[in-house]
Amino acid sequence: MTMHLLPKRAPARVLGPIVGALARSGVTPNQISVVGFLGNVGAAALIANGLLLPAGILVLFASALDMLDGGLARATGRATPFGGVLDSTLDRLSEATVLFGVLWYEIDLGNREEALLCFAAVVGSLMVSYIRARVEAAGGALTDGLFTRSERVVVTGVALIFGWLRPALWLLAVLTLATAAQRLYLAADAVREANEER
């Protein structure tokens, strides 16, 4: 049974018209990935300067672009192995950059607890993705996880908009590390099943 708190993809009736318009405009999937990353860099700069509300809106908008690049790649026949690598890499960098902005903001305020939670959240989020990548490299498949990128983006964006950083950072730190542990537990079965199918 697949375990996710949020759907991994928006409904086709929502994404379809947007992807169609982007395809007609000549925009490439890689360009969307880069724009999404740059949006998150801008959000990090806003956070570091204490502009949390606009930063939260920008985080949600920029990260929403992540739902479009894959759909556009499939719709235009431009799906490539490198495109997938670029998208995944920029997703990780986007998340780390936003949390770096939060770290900067919290350090400026002298909030040691929140700064440490930022570090734990970054480690947890990277481990969630790393475990999946290692399972795939071993020939398996692993997408389950209670607190993956979609959930983390929503929590971060909402927390910035409403100023709920401390509880959100606790949530991010605890649940990303718990999800990494969950994936590591599931990895054994995923790798074993992949080897049995060979």
Buried (B, 14 or more C-beta within 10 A) or exposed (E): EEEBBEEEEBEEEEBEEBBEEBBEEEBBBBBBBBBBBBBBBBBBBBBBEEBBEBBBBBBBBBBBBBBBBBBBBEBBEBBEEEBBEBBBEBBBEBBBBBBBBBBBBBBEEEBEEBBBBBEBBBBBBBBBBEBBEBBBEBEBEBBBBBBBBBBBBBBBBBBBBEEBBBEBBBBBBBBBBBBBBBBBEBBEEBBEEBEEEE
